[in-house]
Amino acid sequence: MPRGHTFRTWDDYFIPGTSVLRNKFTGPGKPYGEPDPDKLRLMEEAFAHTRIQELRDNPIEGRFDYDHMKAIHRAIFQDVYEWAGQERIAPVGQFMTKDGHAYYGAGPHLTAAAEAEYAKLARKNLLRGLEPAEFVDQLAESWGEVDVIHFAREGNTRAQFVFFSQLVEQAGYRIDAAQFAPGAPLRDEFVQARFHSQDTGRNDRLAAALGQAITPFDRGPQAVQPGAETGSGLWRASYPQAASEATRQPPSASELQARGSGTYRAGRGGEATRSEGRT
């Protein structure tokens, strides 16, 4: 892919003449990246898994502000998209929609809304010192509002899950990511609760879903300590796969090469349609 591409409009994100996002899986005859959405889906699953595991083992230090969220997104997608970790530039002047649900339009309004939400977290001492019921309510309020902003062009859900899992831990709680994996009892409710937040501005349904998976850390000798959640479990919860794929692990890079996915410049790839597509 030509370096230094400028993204100014919605169409700038796509490989010319396609509905596939430009990506870093360039090669002979593929100057803008891999155009086959199925191959890119497999590559993205594999390498997003790896990056999320890395973040599970070595979390990015930050203030849980907008820059921290961007840094997490960049860490997950730095080898996939040139714009990893950057605020989306489109669509401007109108809402972005996905499955009939609206997100903020791009531009100064989105930036201001994002900064305001992370400032609220700071004023609330990053939700430290709260009793469980209040903690869950405040977490849902923040998560629901950050989700409707949807700052990145792609990969919002995955970045959010890493960010908020880390936030939960620093506040003395644990989120059981396995309960949100595809096929798990809370998965559909979590997805629908977020849409409900977008449509109504209310985060009570999201709080009800999160409350079933969040517990305080037990300080006893058999306690599960912060950081104990596996990267694989976090990946399954944060990646919106089909329920039938709930227990499937992503293929490794070597497996993808063995399947004949081609030779790519060092990097990790992904695709999306002209709607927001996978998050």
C-alpha positions as CSV (number, residue, x, y, z in Angstrom):
1,M,0.0,0.0,0.0
2,P,1.4,3.4,-0.9
3,R,2.8,5.0,2.3
4,G,1.4,8.2,3.6
5,H,-2.1,7.9,2.2
6,T,-4.4,10.8,3.2
7,F,-7.8,9.9,4.6
8,R,-10.2,12.7,4.1
9,T,-13.5,11.1,3.1
10,W,-15.3,7.8,3.8
11,D,-14.3,6.4,0.5
12,D,-10.6,7.0,1.2
13,Y,-10.7,4.1,3.7
14,F,-11.4,1.5,0.9
15,I,-9.3,-0.2,-1.7
16,P,-10.3,1.6,-4.9
17,G,-13.3,-0.1,-6.6
18,T,-14.1,-2.3,-3.6
19,S,-15.8,-2.2,-0.3
20,V,-12.7,-3.6,1.5
21,L,-10.7,-1.4,3.8
22,R,-7.2,-0.6,2.7
23,N,-4.8,-2.7,4.8
24,K,-1.1,-3.5,5.2
25,F,-1.1,-6.9,3.6
26,T,0.4,-5.7,0.4
27,G,2.1,-7.9,-2.1
28,P,2.5,-8.3,-5.9
29,G,-0.7,-7.0,-7.5
30,K,-2.0,-5.9,-4.2
31,P,-0.7,-2.3,-3.7
32,Y,-3.5,-1.4,-1.3
33,G,-3.5,-4.6,0.6
34,E,-5.4,-7.9,0.6
35,P,-8.7,-7.5,-1.3
36,D,-10.1,-10.9,-0.4
37,P,-12.4,-10.4,2.6
38,D,-12.3,-14.0,3.7
39,K,-8.5,-14.1,3.8
40,L,-8.5,-10.8,5.6
41,R,-11.0,-12.0,8.1
42,L,-8.8,-15.0,9.0
43,M,-5.7,-12.8,9.2
44,E,-7.5,-10.3,11.4
45,E,-8.8,-12.9,13.8
46,A,-5.3,-14.5,14.2
47,F,-3.3,-11.4,14.7
48,A,-5.9,-9.5,16.8
49,H,-5.8,-12.5,19.1
50,T,-2.0,-12.2,19.4
51,R,-2.1,-8.5,20.1
52,I,-4.8,-8.8,22.7
53,Q,-2.9,-11.6,24.4
54,E,0.1,-9.2,24.5
55,L,-2.0,-6.5,26.1
56,R,-3.3,-9.0,28.6
57,D,0.2,-9.9,29.6
58,N,1.6,-6.4,29.3
59,P,-1.1,-3.7,29.6
60,I,-0.4,-0.3,28.2
61,E,0.1,2.2,31.0
62,G,-2.0,5.3,30.8
63,R,-4.5,7.6,32.5
64,F,-7.6,5.9,31.1
65,D,-8.2,9.0,29.0
66,Y,-8.8,9.4,25.2
67,D,-5.1,9.0,24.5
68,H,-5.0,5.8,26.4
69,M,-7.9,4.3,24.4
70,K,-6.2,5.4,21.2
71,A,-2.9,3.7,22.3
72,I,-4.7,0.5,23.0
73,H,-6.4,0.6,19.5
74,R,-3.0,1.3,18.0
75,A,-1.4,-1.6,19.7
76,I,-4.1,-4.0,18.5
77,F,-4.2,-2.7,14.9
78,Q,-0.8,-1.1,14.3
79,D,0.1,-3.8,11.7
80,V,-3.4,-3.9,10.1
81,Y,-4.4,-0.3,9.3
82,E,-2.3,2.8,8.6
83,W,-4.8,4.8,10.7
84,A,-4.7,2.5,13.8
85,G,-5.1,4.6,16.9
86,Q,-6.5,7.6,15.1
87,E,-9.9,9.2,15.4
88,R,-12.0,8.5,12.3
89,I,-12.4,11.3,9.8
90,A,-15.8,10.2,8.4
91,P,-18.6,10.5,8.0
92,V,-18.7,14.2,8.7
93,G,-21.9,16.1,9.3
94,Q,-24.1,13.0,9.7
95,F,-24.4,10.0,12.0
96,M,-22.6,6.8,11.2
97,T,-25.0,3.9,11.3
98,K,-24.6,0.2,11.8
99,D,-27.6,-2.2,11.7
100,G,-29.9,0.8,12.0
101,H,-28.2,2.2,15.1
102,A,-26.5,5.6,15.1
103,Y,-23.1,6.6,16.3
104,Y,-21.6,10.1,16.4
105,G,-20.6,11.8,13.1
106,A,-16.9,12.6,12.7
107,G,-15.4,16.0,13.4
108,P,-15.0,18.4,16.3
109,H,-18.3,17.2,17.9
110,L,-16.9,13.6,18.2
111,T,-13.6,14.8,19.6
112,A,-15.3,17.0,22.2
113,A,-17.7,14.2,23.2
114,A,-14.9,11.7,23.6
115,E,-12.7,14.1,25.7
116,A,-15.7,14.8,27.9
117,E,-16.5,11.2,28.6
118,Y,-12.9,10.4,29.6
119,A,-12.8,13.5,31.8
120,K,-15.9,12.2,33.6
121,L,-14.0,9.0,34.4
122,A,-11.1,11.1,35.8
123,R,-13.5,13.1,38.0
124,K,-14.9,9.9,39.3
125,N,-11.4,8.7,40.4
126,L,-11.5,6.0,37.7
127,L,-14.4,4.3,39.6
128,R,-12.2,3.4,42.5
129,G,-13.6,2.9,46.0
130,L,-17.2,2.1,44.8
131,E,-19.4,-0.6,46.2
132,P,-20.3,-3.3,43.6
133,A,-23.7,-2.0,42.6
134,E,-22.6,1.5,42.2
135,F,-19.4,0.4,40.4
136,V,-21.4,-1.6,37.8
137,D,-23.8,1.3,37.2
138,Q,-21.0,3.8,36.7
139,L,-19.0,1.4,34.5
140,A,-22.1,0.8,32.3
141,E,-22.6,4.6,32.0
142,S,-19.1,5.1,30.8
143,W,-19.0,2.1,28.5
144,G,-22.3,2.9,26.9
145,E,-21.3,6.5,26.2
146,V,-17.9,5.6,24.9
147,D,-19.5,3.0,22.6
148,V,-21.9,5.5,21.0
149,I,-19.0,7.8,20.2
150,H,-17.2,4.9,18.4
151,F,-14.1,6.9,17.7
152,A,-12.3,4.5,15.3
153,R,-13.2,3.5,11.8
154,E,-12.9,-0.2,12.8
155,G,-12.0,-2.2,15.9
156,N,-13.9,-0.2,18.5
157,T,-15.4,-3.2,20.4
158,R,-12.0,-4.9,20.7
159,A,-10.3,-1.7,21.9
160,Q,-13.1,-1.0,24.4
161,F,-13.0,-4.5,25.9
162,V,-9.3,-4.2,26.5
163,F,-9.6,-0.7,27.9
164,F,-12.5,-1.4,30.2
165,S,-11.2,-4.8,31.4
166,Q,-8.0,-2.9,32.5
167,L,-10.1,-0.2,34.1
168,V,-12.1,-2.8,36.0
169,E,-9.0,-4.4,37.4
170,Q,-7.4,-1.2,38.6
171,A,-10.6,-0.5,40.5
172,G,-10.4,-3.8,42.4
173,Y,-12.8,-5.9,40.3
174,R,-12.7,-8.6,37.8
175,I,-14.8,-9.1,34.6
176,D,-15.3,-12.6,33.5
177,A,-14.7,-12.3,29.8
178,A,-15.8,-15.9,29.1
179,Q,-19.4,-14.9,29.9
180,F,-19.4,-12.6,26.9
181,A,-17.8,-15.0,24.4
182,P,-19.9,-16.0,21.4
183,G,-22.4,-18.7,22.4
184,A,-22.1,-17.8,26.1
185,P,-25.4,-16.8,28.0
186,L,-24.6,-13.1,28.3
187,R,-23.2,-12.6,24.8
188,D,-26.5,-11.6,23.0
189,E,-27.7,-9.6,25.9
190,F,-24.4,-7.6,26.0
191,V,-24.7,-6.8,22.3
192,Q,-28.4,-5.9,22.5
193,A,-27.8,-3.8,25.7
194,R,-25.2,-1.7,23.9
195,F,-27.6,-1.1,21.0
196,H,-30.3,-0.2,23.6
197,S,-27.9,2.4,25.1
198,Q,-27.4,3.9,21.6
199,D,-31.1,4.0,20.8
200,T,-32.4,5.3,24.1
201,G,-29.5,7.0,25.9
202,R,-30.1,4.7,28.9
203,N,-27.4,2.3,30.2
204,D,-29.5,0.3,32.7
205,R,-29.7,-2.7,30.5
206,L,-26.0,-2.7,29.9
207,A,-25.5,-2.5,33.7
208,A,-27.7,-5.5,34.2
209,A,-25.6,-7.5,31.7
210,L,-22.2,-6.4,33.1
211,G,-23.3,-7.0,36.7
212,Q,-23.6,-10.7,36.0
213,A,-20.0,-10.9,35.1
214,I,-18.2,-8.5,37.4
215,T,-17.0,-9.5,40.9
216,P,-14.7,-7.9,43.4
217,F,-11.2,-9.5,43.7
218,D,-11.1,-12.0,46.6
219,R,-8.1,-11.1,48.7
220,G,-7.9,-14.6,50.2
221,P,-5.1,-17.1,49.5
222,Q,-6.9,-18.7,46.6
223,A,-7.8,-15.4,45.0
224,V,-7.7,-14.7,41.3
225,Q,-5.4,-11.7,41.0
226,P,-5.5,-8.8,38.5
227,G,-4.2,-9.9,35.2
228,A,-5.4,-13.5,35.6
229,E,-7.9,-13.4,32.8
230,T,-6.3,-15.1,29.8
231,G,-5.7,-13.2,26.5
232,S,-7.6,-15.9,24.7
233,G,-10.7,-15.4,26.8
234,L,-10.5,-11.7,26.4
235,W,-10.2,-12.1,22.6
236,R,-13.2,-14.3,22.4
237,A,-15.3,-11.8,24.4
238,S,-14.1,-8.8,22.4
239,Y,-14.4,-10.2,18.9
240,P,-17.9,-10.5,17.5
241,Q,-17.7,-13.9,16.0
242,A,-20.7,-16.1,15.1
243,A,-21.9,-18.2,18.0
244,S,-20.9,-21.4,16.2
245,E,-17.3,-20.3,16.4
246,A,-17.3,-19.6,20.1
247,T,-14.7,-22.2,21.0
248,R,-12.5,-22.0,17.9
249,Q,-9.1,-20.6,18.3
250,P,-7.8,-18.3,15.6
251,P,-5.3,-19.8,13.1
252,S,-1.6,-18.9,13.7
253,A,0.4,-17.0,11.1
254,S,2.2,-20.2,10.1
255,E,-1.1,-22.0,9.6
256,L,-2.3,-19.2,7.3
257,Q,0.8,-19.4,5.2
258,A,0.3,-23.2,5.0
259,R,-3.2,-22.6,3.6
260,G,-1.7,-20.5,0.8
261,S,-2.8,-17.1,2.0
262,G,0.2,-15.6,0.2
263,T,3.3,-13.8,1.2
264,Y,2.7,-10.5,2.9
265,R,4.9,-7.7,4.2
266,A,5.1,-8.0,8.0
267,G,1.8,-7.0,9.3
268,R,-1.7,-8.0,10.3
269,G,-4.9,-7.4,8.3
270,G,-8.6,-6.9,8.4
271,E,-11.6,-6.0,6.3
272,A,-14.9,-4.2,6.6
273,T,-17.8,-3.3,4.4
274,R,-19.0,0.2,3.7
275,S,-21.2,0.1,6.8
276,E,-19.3,0.1,10.1
277,G,-19.1,-3.7,9.7
278,R,-17.2,-5.6,12.4
279,T,-16.2,-3.6,15.4
